[in-house]
């Protein structure tokens, strides 16, 4: 059974890069560019993992994460953040994130992280 991953980032290039890499690994990847799209996907799909950017215009990563927890308290969420935003990482950890990546991230590190956290398809 295919595993579902939601990538939430306002940067088109990052969404597409992660989609291409993770789909090559056999995962089904959904994309969201804002909080509203992300929450809709969380409500509509049985997701295995969310990769969530911390800095998104409008509804930021912490607000999105808080709302994800209201929909699914146990959904695995990993944060993506720019260097220097480690205070946000601590806040996200309090909301039960399973990890974080500092941008620019090593795509191989994310690929391995996903394989460990949700397994292969």
C-alpha positions in Angstrom: 0.0 0.0 0.0 1.4 3.4 -1.0 2.4 5.8 1.7 1.0 9.4 1.5 3.2 12.4 2.2 2.0 16.0 2.2 4.6 18.7 1.4 3.6 22.2 2.6 5.8 25.0 1.4 5.1 28.4 -0.3 8.2 28.0 -2.5 7.3 26.2 -5.7 10.8 24.9 -6.3 11.0 23.1 -2.9 7.6 21.5 -3.4 8.5 20.2 -6.8 12.0 19.0 -5.7 10.5 17.0 -2.8 7.7 15.7 -4.9 10.2 14.4 -7.6 12.5 12.8 -5.0 9.8 11.2 -2.9 7.8 9.9 -5.8 10.9 8.2 -7.2 11.0 6.4 -3.9 7.5 5.2 -4.5 5.5 7.5 -2.2 2.3 9.3 -3.2 3.1 13.0 -2.7 0.5 15.8 -2.2 1.4 19.4 -2.4 0.1 22.5 -0.6 1.4 26.1 -0.9 -0.6 27.5 2.1 -2.3 26.6 5.3 -5.7 26.2 3.9 -4.6 23.8 1.3 -2.6 21.8 3.9 -5.5 21.5 6.3 -7.9 20.4 3.5 -5.4 17.7 2.5 -5.0 16.5 6.2 -8.8 16.4 6.4 -9.3 14.5 3.2 -6.5 12.0 3.0 -5.1 9.3 5.3 -1.6 10.8 5.4 1.5 9.1 6.7 3.7 12.2 7.0 3.7 16.0 6.6 6.8 18.0 5.7 5.8 21.5 6.8 7.7 24.7 6.2 7.7 27.1 9.2 7.6 30.4 7.3 4.5 30.5 5.1 2.7 33.8 4.4 -0.7 34.0 6.0 -1.1 31.0 8.3 2.5 30.2 9.5 3.9 26.8 10.3 3.0 26.8 14.0 -0.6 27.8 13.3 -0.9 25.1 10.6 0.6 22.5 13.0 -1.8 23.5 15.7 -4.7 23.0 13.4 -3.3 19.7 12.1 -3.2 18.5 15.7 -6.9 19.3 16.0 -7.6 17.1 13.0 -5.2 14.3 13.7 -3.3 14.4 17.0 -1.0 11.5 15.9 -0.1 12.4 12.3 3.7 12.5 11.9 4.9 16.0 11.1 8.5 17.2 10.4 9.3 20.9 10.1 11.5 22.7 7.5 13.0 26.0 8.6 15.7 28.4 7.7 18.8 28.7 9.8 18.3 31.0 12.7 14.6 30.0 13.4 15.5 27.5 16.1 13.1 29.2 18.5 10.3 28.1 16.2 11.7 24.5 16.2 11.3 24.4 20.0 7.8 25.6 19.7 7.0 23.0 17.1 8.6 20.2 19.2 6.1 21.1 21.9 3.4 20.2 19.4 4.9 16.8 18.8 6.9 17.1 15.6 9.2 14.2 14.8 12.1 16.1 13.4 13.2 19.3 11.6 15.4 20.2 8.6 17.4 23.4 8.2 17.2 25.0 4.7 19.0 24.6 2.5 18.6 20.9 3.4 20.4 17.8 2.2 17.8 16.0 0.0 19.4 12.7 0.8 18.9 13.3 4.5 15.2 13.9 3.9 14.9 10.8 1.8 16.5 8.7 4.5 14.4 10.3 7.2 11.2 9.5 5.4 12.3 5.9 4.8 13.0 5.5 8.5 9.8 7.3 9.8 7.2 5.8 7.5 9.0 3.0 5.8 9.1 2.2 2.1 6.0 1.6 0.1 
